[in-house]
Amino acid sequence: MRKPELLAPAGDWEKLKYALAYGADAVYLGGQAFGLRAYAGNFSFEEMKQAVNWTHALGKKIYVTVNIFAHESDFEELPAYLTHLEGLGVDGVIVSDPGIIALAKEVAPQLPLHLSTQANSTNSYAVGFWLKQGIERIILARELTLEELRAVRSKVKGGLEIFIHGAMCMSYSGRCLLSNYLTGRDANRGECTQPCRWGYSLAEEKRPGEVFPLEEDERGTYVFNSHDLCLLPHLPLLKPINLDSFKIEGRMKSLYYVASTVKVYREAIDTLWDEGEEAFQVKLPQWLEEMDKVSHRDYSAGFLFGKPGANSHNLESSHYVRDYDFVGVRFSGGETKDDAADPMNYYWAWVEQRNNFKRGDVLEVLTPRGVPWSFEVKDMWDDEGKPMEAASHAQQKMRVMVPEKMLAYSILRRAKRGKR
């Protein structure tokens, strides 16, 4: 049974490189228009060209989101945009609007089309309909159960993709109107302000100004606040269904989130498909521990085992669980040199700061391959060779002494107090 594609978010150029370095088979990104993440870094055409070349040189694939629900004015620029994507050689575009689909088939007939989860395909008849329209892959609605996934797969032969990890929207297939209503920013055009994460209280129309907390909590309640999706423990149940792609949500998440999440799912998929379920279950606890080190809301299985109940929503807070701070990355560009060993058998590595850290801190190193390792920061120097006590300037580059060679794309993190 073939492995599913592991598809990772690439909110910007740096995240794309890390997603691929940590094991993604493919990435998805947005251009500077027509995508549903207007506040992600997104890519200019020149950056997209570089991204396509970089990704294809690694033998991997790249998809571009064109998944807004378009208005009439959008069709003035869409033809040229789609034609340009076809010319770049992207491996597919993710679409949801029937008008954009029709236009793409007309002006860019060689451009593979993937149907967005926003189109909420929840049954084999809908999937079959879209396949007949020339769609190559259907990203199924997040509201499907395990049994429904099995049923759809048994009745259709086209490409099927599901989300396996990331934030969940409280609206059906993410088609939310809250942001538009409350802030004037349309979630269906890429401008969601996430009002589902705000606190709410109940008001009675004849008592203006009087609000009633829905929980006995002075902060109100977070009635729309869904848990994050995590299907990692349930991959053995998904394996026999023979889906084509497993997708991770998060184009607006951090580089650390992308790298760590991709690494875990890469190892999990490879272990399950190559070594079997027994080996998978042995390693599962360490993978779950790793997932807890990434900023996240409480995890749930979403709709996999049926309609989620109250235990799949956080009614008390919209805060993330953050047990570790992302403090730096292994810097390997510019005029820097490769790691070199000193006579005491230590190495030094160039690091770019992403959060404050200082001498005496114990940092953990997450690498694209192998298990994380830790070291105490004892010696570090700035780019002029001067000793440093602390890395306090944003994205400052420095040399740090480490006990073993640090691989390219390594990430440095620090446990919060009491979490070591």
Phi, psi and omega in degrees: 000126184291151176287146172286154172295138172261112188251124188241153178282144176230086182291336175205181186298318181295316180295326177300313181298319181289321178301316180289321180296327183269004168118006178293142174278336183204159176230157173234142185215171178243148169278191183271013175203158168070017177244164185267018174226074184296337185259006171285171180299316178060169192235136168285171179298321180295317178295323179295322177299314178298320181295319178298313181298316180298312183294315181292329177296335177270002181075026183241177189243159183220130181240149182240134180278126171228055196251022173289162166269107194284147170258169187304320182295335181296335186282358173287323184254343183300319181303312180294324180296313180294320178298321179294319178297321177298318180293330178290338181083028176296154186276357177167158171239144181262119188230158177223336184273125179303328178294318178293322178300312180298318180295317181299319180294333181279312188261341181221066189295342179268002183274114179296139183247131174244133183273124183295154173298339178298338179281359177043061175280114186241006182206164184292332180291318177295317178299314179299321178300311183292325177298323178291340177276002178096007176288133182273329181217140178250123172271105189293155177300148181285352184273010182272141176275172178301316180296322179291322176300316178299317183295315180297314181299324182289342186252350180228152183248359180283176180291134179233135181230144175226156170280134178244349184200143172130185182295144177249136176271141182285347180271157183299117181051029176078011183271079191259145177248355184301313183299317179297317183291317188271333186233350183080006179253123191273116178296331181277004173232021171090014188241030185298133177259009177055051176295346176294345179265001181277166175273144182227152173228165183264136177234144178257134193299334181269002177234066182301138179091346178262123179242147184238115178300139178279344172229158178280075186210127184295345181273000186084205179221156185248071192292342182257005195273092183288149170292163174281149178277136173213105181260012180308311182294343188255010178303324177299332177282331181277332185307311184293344182288335176067050175281159187270332185210136173252123189247137176257130178279152170137043178293342178257004177278172185285162174303320179299316177301313182299310183297311184294316182293317179297317181301315181298310182291328175299311180295320182294314180296314181297318180296313183295317184281326186267328187244343177103171187292326181299315178295322178300312183294328178296320184271347185305316181303320181289327177292318178296323176298319178296319180296330179286346180276353179263143176303126184199162166272171179306144183271153171211171178269012179060232182264006190303324182249019179126180182298126181295144176259197182298334181287357175258010175231144177265106186270001185247334185201153173255011184287151175275156169274118181229094181267344181229147174257135175277114189246345181182170177228154173292119184265127185225029181242188176061224186265010184290156181255167175294160175304144177226140181277144173263173183300338181272012177068025172259163178241159167242151182222142174280132184231142173252123184290139173235350176199156184299136167211165188215171175301140182096341176291145173262118182250147176253140183252117174264127184239156179301331179228144178089178183272153176299151176223159187239158174204157175266133179287111181249318181225134173209151184226149177281182186287356174258005178085011180271137179299147180235148173262329183210150174260096189244355181259134184303128178058028175293140179258136185208164174260133180234136177280130183226155185279349177210162185296133183262121182293153171304145181071012174293151182238138178256134178222160181227129178293139174292157183307131180087000182253359181287000000 
